[in-house]
Amino acid sequence: GQPAGGATECLAKVVIVQADNEWAAVVVPASHRLDMQAVGQALRCTTCRLATEPEIAERFPDCEVGATPPLPPPMAM
């Protein structure tokens, strides 16, 4: 659904990625798809991929599967 007021371009989402062997939280506008090539370039890594749901669940045990905290704690990353 759309937020009250319908302004999805004003919302953001957090996407967890693995860049080489490090985890990173990437924030993108909610209405956009993540460009993994651009993320890889920005993070200066050789491999970059989305985290899987089991990997996210392991790092954020207090969150429901499929949910990521808006500002993940550094220790979880």
All heavy atoms as TSV, in Angstrom:
chain	resi	resn	atom	element	x	y	z
A	1	GLY	N	N	0.810	-1.189	0.000
A	1	GLY	CA	C	0.000	0.000	0.000
A	1	GLY	C	C	0.851	1.249	0.000
A	1	GLY	O	O	2.056	1.215	0.178
A	2	GLN	N	N	0.201	2.331	-0.210
A	2	GLN	CA	C	0.883	3.623	-0.221
A	2	GLN	C	C	0.769	4.274	1.149
A	2	GLN	O	O	-0.212	4.085	1.858
A	2	GLN	CB	C	0.249	4.529	-1.267
A	2	GLN	CG	C	0.606	4.136	-2.681
A	2	GLN	CD	C	0.960	5.353	-3.482
A	2	GLN	OE1	O	0.280	6.346	-3.412
A	2	GLN	NE2	N	2.031	5.270	-4.226
A	3	PRO	N	N	1.767	5.042	1.532
A	3	PRO	CA	C	1.693	5.755	2.806
A	3	PRO	C	C	0.655	6.862	2.729
A	3	PRO	O	O	0.234	7.248	1.646
A	3	PRO	CB	C	3.104	6.333	2.971
A	3	PRO	CG	C	3.613	6.462	1.581
A	3	PRO	CD	C	3.000	5.322	0.817
A	4	ALA	N	N	0.241	7.343	3.896
A	4	ALA	CA	C	-0.691	8.465	3.923
A	4	ALA	C	C	-0.113	9.610	3.117
A	4	ALA	O	O	1.039	9.969	3.267
A	4	ALA	CB	C	-0.946	8.890	5.363
A	5	GLY	N	N	-0.880	10.145	2.219
A	5	GLY	CA	C	-0.392	11.228	1.368
A	5	GLY	C	C	0.172	10.718	0.062
A	5	GLY	O	O	0.324	11.465	-0.886
A	6	GLY	N	N	0.524	9.422	-0.026
A	6	GLY	CA	C	0.974	8.813	-1.268
A	6	GLY	C	C	2.357	9.215	-1.748
A	6	GLY	O	O	2.723	8.951	-2.875
A	7	ALA	N	N	3.186	9.825	-0.911
A	7	ALA	CA	C	4.495	10.325	-1.342
A	7	ALA	C	C	5.579	9.270	-1.104
A	7	ALA	O	O	6.389	9.392	-0.198
A	7	ALA	CB	C	4.832	11.622	-0.626
A	8	THR	N	N	5.613	8.210	-1.929
A	8	THR	CA	C	6.598	7.146	-1.715
A	8	THR	C	C	8.015	7.620	-1.966
A	8	THR	O	O	8.960	7.031	-1.444
A	8	THR	CB	C	6.307	5.929	-2.619
A	8	THR	OG1	O	6.305	6.358	-3.983
A	8	THR	CG2	C	4.990	5.296	-2.280
A	9	GLU	N	N	8.210	8.676	-2.750
A	9	GLU	CA	C	9.567	9.158	-3.002
A	9	GLU	C	C	10.194	9.779	-1.752
A	9	GLU	O	O	11.389	10.029	-1.718
A	9	GLU	CB	C	9.595	10.145	-4.166
A	9	GLU	CG	C	8.842	11.434	-3.928
A	9	GLU	CD	C	7.351	11.369	-4.242
A	9	GLU	OE1	O	6.865	10.326	-4.669
A	9	GLU	OE2	O	6.668	12.385	-4.025
A	10	CYS	N	N	9.401	9.991	-0.713
A	10	CYS	CA	C	9.914	10.558	0.537
A	10	CYS	C	C	10.305	9.475	1.538
A	10	CYS	O	O	10.791	9.787	2.616
A	10	CYS	CB	C	8.873	11.474	1.169
A	10	CYS	SG	S	8.499	12.926	0.175
A	11	LEU	N	N	10.087	8.201	1.190
A	11	LEU	CA	C	10.392	7.101	2.095
A	11	LEU	C	C	11.671	6.394	1.654
A	11	LEU	O	O	12.031	6.434	0.481
A	11	LEU	CB	C	9.245	6.097	2.113
A	11	LEU	CG	C	7.894	6.640	2.570
A	11	LEU	CD1	C	6.829	5.559	2.445
A	11	LEU	CD2	C	7.979	7.144	3.998
A	12	ALA	N	N	12.321	5.736	2.590
A	12	ALA	CA	C	13.548	4.996	2.281
A	12	ALA	C	C	13.428	3.586	2.833
A	12	ALA	O	O	12.625	3.319	3.725
A	12	ALA	CB	C	14.755	5.700	2.881
A	13	LYS	N	N	14.246	2.685	2.279
A	13	LYS	CA	C	14.306	1.315	2.790
A	13	LYS	C	C	15.764	0.942	2.996
A	13	LYS	O	O	16.656	1.471	2.335
A	13	LYS	CB	C	13.627	0.343	1.835
A	13	LYS	CG	C	14.240	0.295	0.447
A	13	LYS	CD	C	13.420	-0.589	-0.473
A	13	LYS	CE	C	13.919	-0.459	-1.907
A	13	LYS	NZ	N	13.053	-1.175	-2.847
A	14	VAL	N	N	15.989	0.025	3.940
A	14	VAL	CA	C	17.324	-0.476	4.232
A	14	VAL	C	C	17.466	-1.845	3.581
A	14	VAL	O	O	16.595	-2.705	3.732
A	14	VAL	CB	C	17.564	-0.595	5.751
A	14	VAL	CG1	C	18.907	-1.233	6.047
A	14	VAL	CG2	C	17.469	0.776	6.403
A	15	VAL	N	N	18.547	-2.036	2.836
A	15	VAL	CA	C	18.835	-3.310	2.195
A	15	VAL	C	C	20.200	-3.772	2.702
A	15	VAL	O	O	21.162	-2.998	2.695
A	15	VAL	CB	C	18.852	-3.165	0.651
A	15	VAL	CG1	C	19.131	-4.492	-0.015
A	15	VAL	CG2	C	17.535	-2.581	0.150
A	16	ILE	N	N	20.275	-5.012	3.160
A	16	ILE	CA	C	21.532	-5.558	3.672
A	16	ILE	C	C	22.239	-6.288	2.531
A	16	ILE	O	O	21.634	-7.114	1.843
A	16	ILE	CB	C	21.295	-6.523	4.852
A	16	ILE	CG1	C	20.463	-5.847	5.947
A	16	ILE	CG2	C	22.629	-7.039	5.401
A	16	ILE	CD1	C	21.099	-4.614	6.567
A	17	VAL	N	N	23.514	-5.959	2.341
A	17	VAL	CA	C	24.313	-6.593	1.290
A	17	VAL	C	C	25.598	-7.134	1.893
A	17	VAL	O	O	26.038	-6.702	2.956
A	17	VAL	CB	C	24.656	-5.601	0.145
A	17	VAL	CG1	C	23.402	-5.066	-0.519
A	17	VAL	CG2	C	25.533	-4.465	0.624
A	18	GLN	N	N	26.180	-8.093	1.177
A	18	GLN	CA	C	27.515	-8.567	1.537
A	18	GLN	C	C	28.459	-8.063	0.460
A	18	GLN	O	O	28.300	-8.370	-0.720
A	18	GLN	CB	C	27.582	-10.086	1.635
A	18	GLN	CG	C	28.932	-10.534	2.174
A	18	GLN	CD	C	29.032	-12.028	2.336
A	18	GLN	OE1	O	28.612	-12.779	1.484
A	18	GLN	NE2	N	29.588	-12.447	3.468
A	19	ALA	N	N	29.416	-7.252	0.880
A	19	ALA	CA	C	30.400	-6.657	-0.025
A	19	ALA	C	C	31.740	-7.295	0.320
A	19	ALA	O	O	32.277	-7.049	1.402
A	19	ALA	CB	C	30.451	-5.149	0.150
A	20	ASP	N	N	32.244	-8.120	-0.598
A	20	ASP	CA	C	33.385	-8.974	-0.316
A	20	ASP	C	C	33.011	-9.806	0.925
A	20	ASP	O	O	32.042	-10.522	0.872
A	20	ASP	CB	C	34.686	-8.190	-0.180
A	20	ASP	CG	C	35.121	-7.587	-1.528
A	20	ASP	OD1	O	34.749	-8.156	-2.587
A	20	ASP	OD2	O	35.815	-6.565	-1.529
A	21	ASN	N	N	33.702	-9.706	2.025
A	21	ASN	CA	C	33.344	-10.494	3.214
A	21	ASN	C	C	32.782	-9.633	4.337
A	21	ASN	O	O	32.759	-10.057	5.490
A	21	ASN	CB	C	34.558	-11.283	3.709
A	21	ASN	CG	C	34.945	-12.383	2.751
A	21	ASN	OD1	O	34.076	-13.045	2.177
A	21	ASN	ND2	N	36.230	-12.588	2.552
A	22	GLU	N	N	32.331	-8.445	4.006
A	22	GLU	CA	C	31.784	-7.518	4.999
A	22	GLU	C	C	30.299	-7.304	4.739
A	22	GLU	O	O	29.847	-7.323	3.593
A	22	GLU	CB	C	32.510	-6.166	4.926
A	22	GLU	CG	C	34.001	-6.237	5.184
A	22	GLU	CD	C	34.336	-6.579	6.618
A	22	GLU	OE1	O	33.585	-6.177	7.527
A	22	GLU	OE2	O	35.347	-7.259	6.830
A	23	TRP	N	N	29.548	-7.041	5.803
A	23	TRP	CA	C	28.131	-6.729	5.676
A	23	TRP	C	C	27.956	-5.218	5.662
A	23	TRP	O	O	28.689	-4.501	6.339
A	23	TRP	CB	C	27.347	-7.344	6.836
A	23	TRP	CG	C	27.382	-8.829	6.788
A	23	TRP	CD1	C	28.174	-9.654	7.529
A	23	TRP	CD2	C	26.644	-9.672	5.912
A	23	TRP	NE1	N	27.970	-10.954	7.175
A	23	TRP	CE2	C	27.017	-10.992	6.180
A	23	TRP	CE3	C	25.688	-9.439	4.920
A	23	TRP	CZ2	C	26.473	-12.081	5.498
A	23	TRP	CZ3	C	25.151	-10.521	4.248
A	23	TRP	CH2	C	25.537	-11.821	4.538
A	24	ALA	N	N	26.985	-4.751	4.894
A	24	ALA	CA	C	26.712	-3.318	4.822
A	24	ALA	C	C	25.210	-3.096	4.729
A	24	ALA	O	O	24.483	-3.908	4.145
A	24	ALA	CB	C	27.401	-2.704	3.604
A	25	ALA	N	N	24.755	-2.011	5.320
A	25	ALA	CA	C	23.362	-1.584	5.205
A	25	ALA	C	C	23.326	-0.454	4.182
A	25	ALA	O	O	24.035	0.543	4.324
A	25	ALA	CB	C	22.830	-1.102	6.552
A	26	VAL	N	N	22.523	-0.631	3.151
A	26	VAL	CA	C	22.412	0.356	2.081
A	26	VAL	C	C	21.017	0.970	2.167
A	26	VAL	O	O	20.025	0.245	2.276
A	26	VAL	CB	C	22.622	-0.314	0.700
A	26	VAL	CG1	C	22.480	0.684	-0.420
A	26	VAL	CG2	C	23.975	-1.010	0.647
A	27	VAL	N	N	20.940	2.282	2.125
A	27	VAL	CA	C	19.656	2.980	2.195
A	27	VAL	C	C	19.327	3.534	0.811
A	27	VAL	O	O	20.149	4.228	0.212
A	27	VAL	CB	C	19.690	4.122	3.235
A	27	VAL	CG1	C	18.353	4.834	3.308
A	27	VAL	CG2	C	20.099	3.578	4.602
A	28	VAL	N	N	18.147	3.182	0.319
A	28	VAL	CA	C	17.711	3.637	-1.006
A	28	VAL	C	C	16.278	4.148	-0.901
A	28	VAL	O	O	15.530	3.755	0.005
A	28	VAL	CB	C	17.774	2.510	-2.060
A	28	VAL	CG1	C	19.197	2.096	-2.312
A	28	VAL	CG2	C	16.955	1.316	-1.658
A	29	PRO	N	N	15.871	5.041	-1.810
A	29	PRO	CA	C	14.466	5.462	-1.829
A	29	PRO	C	C	13.555	4.245	-1.961
A	29	PRO	O	O	13.865	3.299	-2.708
A	29	PRO	CB	C	14.378	6.365	-3.062
A	29	PRO	CG	C	15.781	6.858	-3.274
A	29	PRO	CD	C	16.660	5.704	-2.854
A	30	ALA	N	N	12.459	4.235	-1.236
A	30	ALA	CA	C	11.552	3.086	-1.230
A	30	ALA	C	C	11.005	2.767	-2.613
A	30	ALA	O	O	10.704	1.623	-2.913
A	30	ALA	CB	C	10.406	3.337	-0.253
A	31	SER	N	N	10.921	3.746	-3.473
A	31	SER	CA	C	10.354	3.531	-4.802
A	31	SER	C	C	11.388	3.044	-5.814
A	31	SER	O	O	11.065	2.819	-6.969
A	31	SER	CB	C	9.719	4.830	-5.313
A	31	SER	OG	O	10.684	5.866	-5.366
A	32	HIS	N	N	12.649	2.856	-5.396
A	32	HIS	CA	C	13.721	2.455	-6.312
A	32	HIS	C	C	14.152	1.011	-6.085
A	32	HIS	O	O	13.998	0.467	-4.998
A	32	HIS	CB	C	14.947	3.356	-6.118
A	32	HIS	CG	C	14.772	4.737	-6.632
A	32	HIS	ND1	N	13.823	5.598	-6.149
A	32	HIS	CD2	C	15.427	5.400	-7.600
A	32	HIS	CE1	C	13.910	6.743	-6.792
A	32	HIS	NE2	N	14.881	6.648	-7.677
A	33	ARG	N	N	14.723	0.427	-7.118
A	33	ARG	CA	C	15.361	-0.885	-7.012
A	33	ARG	C	C	16.851	-0.648	-6.773
A	33	ARG	O	O	17.413	0.338	-7.242
A	33	ARG	CB	C	15.157	-1.681	-8.295
A	33	ARG	CG	C	13.714	-2.079	-8.524
A	33	ARG	CD	C	13.559	-2.856	-9.800
A	33	ARG	NE	N	14.341	-4.092	-9.769
A	33	ARG	CZ	C	13.829	-5.299	-9.600
A	33	ARG	NH1	N	12.526	-5.423	-9.448
A	33	ARG	NH2	N	14.600	-6.357	-9.598
A	34	LEU	N	N	17.474	-1.576	-6.067
A	34	LEU	CA	C	18.895	-1.453	-5.764
A	34	LEU	C	C	19.727	-1.838	-6.984
A	34	LEU	O	O	19.512	-2.886	-7.584
A	34	LEU	CB	C	19.245	-2.361	-4.586
A	34	LEU	CG	C	20.616	-2.179	-3.970
A	34	LEU	CD1	C	20.771	-0.785	-3.387
A	34	LEU	CD2	C	20.833	-3.208	-2.893
A	35	ASP	N	N	20.654	-0.999	-7.362
A	35	ASP	CA	C	21.582	-1.259	-8.470
A	35	ASP	C	C	22.839	-1.858	-7.855
A	35	ASP	O	O	23.686	-1.132	-7.331
A	35	ASP	CB	C	21.876	0.047	-9.213
A	35	ASP	CG	C	22.829	-0.116	-10.381
A	35	ASP	OD1	O	23.573	-1.124	-10.449
A	35	ASP	OD2	O	22.847	0.794	-11.236
A	36	MET	N	N	22.958	-3.193	-7.920
A	36	MET	CA	C	24.070	-3.868	-7.265
A	36	MET	C	C	25.418	-3.460	-7.849
A	36	MET	O	O	26.411	-3.398	-7.130
A	36	MET	CB	C	23.895	-5.383	-7.324
A	36	MET	CG	C	22.711	-5.893	-6.510
A	36	MET	SD	S	22.782	-5.419	-4.763
A	36	MET	CE	C	24.193	-6.356	-4.223
A	37	GLN	N	N	25.477	-3.168	-9.133
A	37	GLN	CA	C	26.736	-2.725	-9.732
A	37	GLN	C	C	27.154	-1.383	-9.134
A	37	GLN	O	O	28.316	-1.180	-8.790
A	37	GLN	CB	C	26.613	-2.617	-11.248
A	37	GLN	CG	C	27.920	-2.260	-11.919
A	37	GLN	CD	C	27.818	-2.296	-13.443
A	37	GLN	OE1	O	26.778	-2.603	-14.002
A	37	GLN	NE2	N	28.903	-1.960	-14.109
A	38	ALA	N	N	26.198	-0.473	-8.972
A	38	ALA	CA	C	26.500	0.828	-8.381
A	38	ALA	C	C	26.920	0.678	-6.921
A	38	ALA	O	O	27.835	1.364	-6.457
A	38	ALA	CB	C	25.293	1.755	-8.499
A	39	VAL	N	N	26.261	-0.234	-6.201
A	39	VAL	CA	C	26.630	-0.479	-4.797
A	39	VAL	C	C	28.064	-1.011	-4.728
A	39	VAL	O	O	28.868	-0.553	-3.922
A	39	VAL	CB	C	25.646	-1.456	-4.125
A	39	VAL	CG1	C	26.146	-1.868	-2.744
A	39	VAL	CG2	C	24.270	-0.837	-4.023
A	40	GLY	N	N	28.382	-1.977	-5.581
A	40	GLY	CA	C	29.729	-2.537	-5.609
A	40	GLY	C	C	30.785	-1.479	-5.893
A	40	GLY	O	O	31.852	-1.464	-5.269
A	41	GLN	N	N	30.483	-0.588	-6.823
A	41	GLN	CA	C	31.425	0.487	-7.140
A	41	GLN	C	C	31.571	1.447	-5.967
A	41	GLN	O	O	32.678	1.855	-5.619
A	41	GLN	CB	C	30.962	1.237	-8.388
A	41	GLN	CG	C	31.108	0.425	-9.657
A	41	GLN	CD	C	30.502	1.126	-10.865
A	41	GLN	OE1	O	29.793	2.130	-10.748
A	41	GLN	NE2	N	30.779	0.592	-12.043
A	42	ALA	N	N	30.439	1.804	-5.343
A	42	ALA	CA	C	30.477	2.743	-4.218
A	42	ALA	C	C	31.253	2.164	-3.031
A	42	ALA	O	O	31.967	2.890	-2.335
A	42	ALA	CB	C	29.059	3.119	-3.796
A	43	LEU	N	N	31.115	0.852	-2.821
A	43	LEU	CA	C	31.801	0.203	-1.697
A	43	LEU	C	C	33.201	-0.289	-2.065
A	43	LEU	O	O	33.908	-0.837	-1.224
A	43	LEU	CB	C	30.952	-0.961	-1.171
A	43	LEU	CG	C	29.596	-0.571	-0.576
A	43	LEU	CD1	C	28.813	-1.817	-0.184
A	43	LEU	CD2	C	29.762	0.373	0.601
A	44	ARG	N	N	33.550	-0.118	-3.336
A	44	ARG	CA	C	34.872	-0.537	-3.840
A	44	ARG	C	C	35.170	-1.998	-3.497
A	44	ARG	O	O	36.225	-2.320	-2.945
A	44	ARG	CB	C	35.959	0.391	-3.311
A	44	ARG	CG	C	35.783	1.802	-3.790
A	44	ARG	CD	C	36.888	2.692	-3.313
A	44	ARG	NE	N	36.677	4.037	-3.850
A	44	ARG	CZ	C	37.102	5.119	-3.290
A	44	ARG	NH1	N	37.794	5.058	-2.182
A	44	ARG	NH2	N	36.868	6.286	-3.845
A	45	CYS	N	N	34.230	-2.864	-3.853
A	45	CYS	CA	C	34.416	-4.284	-3.581
A	45	CYS	C	C	34.418	-5.075	-4.885
A	45	CYS	O	O	33.967	-4.585	-5.912
A	45	CYS	CB	C	33.327	-4.800	-2.637
A	45	CYS	SG	S	31.659	-4.619	-3.272
A	46	THR	N	N	34.944	-6.294	-4.816
A	46	THR	CA	C	34.996	-7.131	-6.017
A	46	THR	C	C	33.744	-7.979	-6.165
A	46	THR	O	O	33.348	-8.295	-7.275
A	46	THR	CB	C	36.236	-8.046	-6.011
A	46	THR	OG1	O	36.231	-8.807	-4.806
A	46	THR	CG2	C	37.513	-7.221	-6.084
A	47	THR	N	N	33.110	-8.371	-5.043
A	47	THR	CA	C	31.849	-9.100	-5.102
A	47	THR	C	C	30.843	-8.419	-4.197
A	47	THR	O	O	31.178	-7.957	-3.101
A	47	THR	CB	C	32.002	-10.572	-4.672
A	47	THR	OG1	O	32.472	-10.612	-3.326
A	47	THR	CG2	C	32.976	-11.314	-5.571
A	48	CYS	N	N	29.605	-8.362	-4.661
A	48	CYS	CA	C	28.549	-7.710	-3.896
A	48	CYS	C	C	27.242	-8.452	-4.185
A	48	CYS	O	O	26.923	-8.709	-5.348
A	48	CYS	CB	C	28.446	-6.242	-4.299
A	48	CYS	SG	S	27.348	-5.287	-3.261
A	49	ARG	N	N	26.530	-8.811	-3.116
A	49	ARG	CA	C	25.265	-9.518	-3.299
A	49	ARG	C	C	24.308	-9.158	-2.176
A	49	ARG	O	O	24.721	-8.665	-1.113
A	49	ARG	CB	C	25.491	-11.023	-3.324
A	49	ARG	CG	C	25.969	-11.584	-2.002
A	49	ARG	CD	C	25.977	-13.108	-1.986
A	49	ARG	NE	N	26.449	-13.640	-0.723
A	49	ARG	CZ	C	25.708	-13.783	0.378
A	49	ARG	NH1	N	24.441	-13.409	0.378
A	49	ARG	NH2	N	26.234	-14.284	1.471
A	50	LEU	N	N	23.028	-9.401	-2.422
A	50	LEU	CA	C	22.026	-9.204	-1.387
A	50	LEU	C	C	22.190	-10.276	-0.313
A	50	LEU	O	O	22.535	-11.421	-0.614
A	50	LEU	CB	C	20.619	-9.314	-1.975
A	50	LEU	CG	C	20.193	-8.236	-2.954
A	50	LEU	CD1	C	18.844	-8.598	-3.559
A	50	LEU	CD2	C	20.111	-6.891	-2.256
A	51	ALA	N	N	21.926	-9.917	0.919
A	51	ALA	CA	C	21.905	-10.902	1.994
A	51	ALA	C	C	20.647	-11.753	1.837
A	51	ALA	O	O	19.619	-11.272	1.365
A	51	ALA	CB	C	21.889	-10.201	3.350
A	52	THR	N	N	20.742	-13.009	2.231
A	52	THR	CA	C	19.579	-13.885	2.189
A	52	THR	C	C	18.732	-13.675	3.446
A	52	THR	O	O	19.224	-13.130	4.453
A	52	THR	CB	C	20.008	-15.360	2.117
A	52	THR	OG1	O	20.692	-15.690	3.331
A	52	THR	CG2	C	20.892	-15.626	0.904
A	53	GLU	N	N	17.476	-14.118	3.405
A	53	GLU	CA	C	16.625	-13.983	4.591
A	53	GLU	C	C	17.213	-14.715	5.796
A	53	GLU	O	O	17.194	-14.169	6.897
A	53	GLU	CB	C	15.203	-14.448	4.285
A	53	GLU	CG	C	14.421	-13.412	3.524
A	53	GLU	CD	C	12.938	-13.720	3.455
A	53	GLU	OE1	O	12.496	-14.773	3.957
A	53	GLU	OE2	O	12.224	-12.890	2.891
A	54	PRO	N	N	17.764	-15.947	5.629
A	54	PRO	CA	C	18.385	-16.589	6.803
A	54	PRO	C	C	19.560	-15.792	7.370
A	54	PRO	O	O	19.743	-15.734	8.588
A	54	PRO	CB	C	18.839	-17.950	6.276
A	54	PRO	CG	C	17.935	-18.235	5.109
A	54	PRO	CD	C	17.683	-16.882	4.491
A	55	GLU	N	N	20.357	-15.163	6.505
A	55	GLU	CA	C	21.488	-14.354	6.984
A	55	GLU	C	C	20.992	-13.134	7.751
A	55	GLU	O	O	21.552	-12.770	8.796
A	55	GLU	CB	C	22.358	-13.916	5.806
A	55	GLU	CG	C	23.122	-15.057	5.168
A	55	GLU	CD	C	23.769	-14.701	3.847
A	55	GLU	OE1	O	23.290	-13.795	3.130
A	55	GLU	OE2	O	24.769	-15.358	3.506
A	56	ILE	N	N	19.937	-12.517	7.258
A	56	ILE	CA	C	19.367	-11.356	7.948
A	56	ILE	C	C	18.771	-11.781	9.282
A	56	ILE	O	O	18.973	-11.128	10.309
A	56	ILE	CB	C	18.327	-10.641	7.062
A	56	ILE	CG1	C	19.026	-10.017	5.842
A	56	ILE	CG2	C	17.572	-9.575	7.853
A	56	ILE	CD1	C	18.078	-9.502	4.787
A	57	ALA	N	N	18.051	-12.914	9.299
A	57	ALA	CA	C	17.450	-13.410	10.539
A	57	ALA	C	C	18.519	-13.711	11.584
A	57	ALA	O	O	18.320	-13.459	12.779
A	57	ALA	CB	C	16.619	-14.660	10.244
A	58	GLU	N	N	19.677	-14.223	11.148
A	58	GLU	CA	C	20.772	-14.527	12.069
A	58	GLU	C	C	21.354	-13.255	12.675
A	58	GLU	O	O	21.704	-13.212	13.853
A	58	GLU	CB	C	21.863	-15.280	11.315
A	58	GLU	CG	C	23.049	-15.671	12.168
A	58	GLU	CD	C	24.117	-16.409	11.358
A	58	GLU	OE1	O	23.752	-17.224	10.505
A	58	GLU	OE2	O	25.309	-16.131	11.593
A	59	ARG	N	N	21.460	-12.204	11.889
A	59	ARG	CA	C	22.060	-10.964	12.373
A	59	ARG	C	C	21.088	-10.088	13.160
A	59	ARG	O	O	21.501	-9.261	13.957
A	59	ARG	CB	C	22.638	-10.179	11.198
A	59	ARG	CG	C	23.981	-10.728	10.816
A	59	ARG	CD	C	24.449	-10.362	9.438
A	59	ARG	NE	N	25.682	-11.088	9.142
A	59	ARG	CZ	C	25.746	-12.382	8.852
A	59	ARG	NH1	N	24.655	-13.102	8.814
A	59	ARG	NH2	N	26.892	-12.965	8.616
A	60	PHE	N	N	19.798	-10.243	12.896
A	60	PHE	CA	C	18.775	-9.427	13.559
A	60	PHE	C	C	17.720	-10.334	14.184
A	60	PHE	O	O	16.572	-10.368	13.735
A	60	PHE	CB	C	18.146	-8.455	12.557
A	60	PHE	CG	C	19.150	-7.593	11.849
A	60	PHE	CD1	C	19.500	-7.859	10.533
A	60	PHE	CD2	C	19.772	-6.543	12.495
A	60	PHE	CE1	C	20.437	-7.084	9.872
A	60	PHE	CE2	C	20.714	-5.764	11.848
A	60	PHE	CZ	C	21.052	-6.036	10.537
A	61	PRO	N	N	18.081	-11.092	15.223
A	61	PRO	CA	C	17.150	-12.073	15.796
A	61	PRO	C	C	15.909	-11.450	16.433
A	61	PRO	O	O	14.903	-12.138	16.600
A	61	PRO	CB	C	18.006	-12.811	16.833
A	61	PRO	CG	C	19.105	-11.863	17.170
A	61	PRO	CD	C	19.361	-11.069	15.920
A	62	ASP	N	N	15.944	-10.173	16.778
A	62	ASP	CA	C	14.790	-9.514	17.388
A	62	ASP	C	C	13.773	-9.032	16.360
A	62	ASP	O	O	12.719	-8.530	16.733
A	62	ASP	CB	C	15.241	-8.324	18.244
A	62	ASP	CG	C	16.055	-8.763	19.450
A	62	ASP	OD1	O	15.937	-9.944	19.851
A	62	ASP	OD2	O	16.811	-7.940	19.987
A	63	CYS	N	N	14.095	-9.170	15.063
A	63	CYS	CA	C	13.199	-8.707	13.999
A	63	CYS	C	C	12.503	-9.896	13.348
A	63	CYS	O	O	13.046	-10.990	13.305
A	63	CYS	CB	C	13.981	-7.949	12.927
A	63	CYS	SG	S	14.708	-6.421	13.515
A	64	GLU	N	N	11.310	-9.650	12.833
A	64	GLU	CA	C	10.619	-10.693	12.084
A	64	GLU	C	C	11.366	-10.938	10.780
A	64	GLU	O	O	12.001	-10.022	10.236
A	64	GLU	CB	C	9.186	-10.263	11.782
A	64	GLU	CG	C	8.299	-10.229	13.009
A	64	GLU	CD	C	6.857	-9.965	12.665
A	64	GLU	OE1	O	6.398	-10.437	11.603
A	64	GLU	OE2	O	6.200	-9.290	13.452
A	65	VAL	N	N	11.283	-12.160	10.255
A	65	VAL	CA	C	11.926	-12.479	8.982
A	65	VAL	C	C	11.365	-11.549	7.911
A	65	VAL	O	O	10.157	-11.341	7.826
A	65	VAL	CB	C	11.694	-13.953	8.597
A	65	VAL	CG1	C	12.238	-14.248	7.214
A	65	VAL	CG2	C	12.347	-14.864	9.625
A	66	GLY	N	N	12.266	-10.968	7.139
A	66	GLY	CA	C	11.860	-10.018	6.104
A	66	GLY	C	C	11.900	-8.571	6.558
A	66	GLY	O	O	11.768	-7.666	5.754
A	67	ALA	N	N	12.100	-8.361	7.854
A	67	ALA	CA	C	12.180	-7.003	8.385
A	67	ALA	C	C	13.616	-6.697	8.780
A	67	ALA	O	O	14.326	-7.561	9.303
A	67	ALA	CB	C	11.266	-6.847	9.592
A	68	THR	N	N	14.044	-5.491	8.510
A	68	THR	CA	C	15.379	-5.035	8.880
A	68	THR	C	C	15.219	-3.733	9.657
A	68	THR	O	O	14.444	-2.871	9.242
A	68	THR	CB	C	16.236	-4.774	7.627
A	68	THR	OG1	O	16.272	-5.953	6.838
A	68	THR	CG2	C	17.638	-4.374	7.992
A	69	PRO	N	N	15.917	-3.572	10.772
A	69	PRO	CA	C	15.799	-2.308	11.498
A	69	PRO	C	C	16.286	-1.148	10.637
A	69	PRO	O	O	17.210	-1.318	9.843
A	69	PRO	CB	C	16.682	-2.517	12.737
A	69	PRO	CG	C	17.580	-3.648	12.397
A	69	PRO	CD	C	16.876	-4.486	11.379
A	70	PRO	N	N	15.671	0.026	10.768
A	70	PRO	CA	C	16.065	1.162	9.937
A	70	PRO	C	C	17.512	1.590	10.140
A	70	PRO	O	O	18.152	2.035	9.199
A	70	PRO	CB	C	15.095	2.277	10.337
A	70	PRO	CG	C	14.475	1.838	11.603
A	70	PRO	CD	C	14.598	0.350	11.679
A	71	LEU	N	N	18.030	1.428	11.332
A	71	LEU	CA	C	19.436	1.736	11.606
A	71	LEU	C	C	20.027	0.535	12.332
A	71	LEU	O	O	20.019	0.477	13.550
A	71	LEU	CB	C	19.572	3.005	12.448
A	71	LEU	CG	C	19.075	4.275	11.784
A	71	LEU	CD1	C	19.068	5.428	12.763
A	71	LEU	CD2	C	19.917	4.618	10.575
A	72	PRO	N	N	20.548	-0.451	11.574
A	72	PRO	CA	C	21.086	-1.650	12.208
A	72	PRO	C	C	22.225	-1.328	13.151
A	72	PRO	O	O	23.054	-0.466	12.848
A	72	PRO	CB	C	21.583	-2.487	11.028
A	72	PRO	CG	C	20.937	-1.918	9.818
A	72	PRO	CD	C	20.663	-0.480	10.119
A	73	PRO	N	N	22.272	-2.013	14.293
A	73	PRO	CA	C	23.404	-1.787	15.207
A	73	PRO	C	C	24.697	-2.275	14.582
A	73	PRO	O	O	24.712	-3.305	13.896
A	73	PRO	CB	C	23.024	-2.625	16.434
A	73	PRO	CG	C	22.027	-3.606	15.953
A	73	PRO	CD	C	21.333	-2.993	14.768
A	74	PRO	N	N	25.794	-1.553	14.764
A	74	PRO	CA	C	27.080	-1.927	14.142
A	74	PRO	C	C	27.515	-3.355	14.465
A	74	PRO	O	O	28.085	-4.021	13.618
A	74	PRO	CB	C	28.068	-0.915	14.699
A	74	PRO	CG	C	27.241	0.243	15.117
A	74	PRO	CD	C	25.906	-0.334	15.540
A	75	MET	N	N	27.242	-3.833	15.662
A	75	MET	CA	C	27.686	-5.181	16.031
A	75	MET	C	C	26.978	-6.245	15.200
A	75	MET	O	O	27.506	-7.334	15.024
A	75	MET	CB	C	27.471	-5.416	17.512
A	75	MET	CG	C	28.409	-4.579	18.374
A	75	MET	SD	S	28.279	-4.924	20.134
A	75	MET	CE	C	26.578	-4.581	20.467
A	76	ALA	N	N	25.784	-5.970	14.690
A	76	ALA	CA	C	25.052	-6.948	13.883
A	76	ALA	C	C	25.639	-7.045	12.495
A	76	ALA	O	O	25.426	-8.020	11.784
A	76	ALA	CB	C	23.577	-6.558	13.801
A	77	MET	N	N	26.365	-6.045	12.098
A	77	MET	CA	C	26.910	-6.013	10.746
A	77	MET	C	C	28.255	-6.670	10.755
A	77	MET	O	O	28.747	-7.210	9.894
A	77	MET	CB	C	27.012	-4.595	10.226
A	77	MET	CG	C	25.688	-3.845	10.261
A	77	MET	SD	S	24.390	-4.613	9.332
A	77	MET	CE	C	24.978	-4.378	7.691
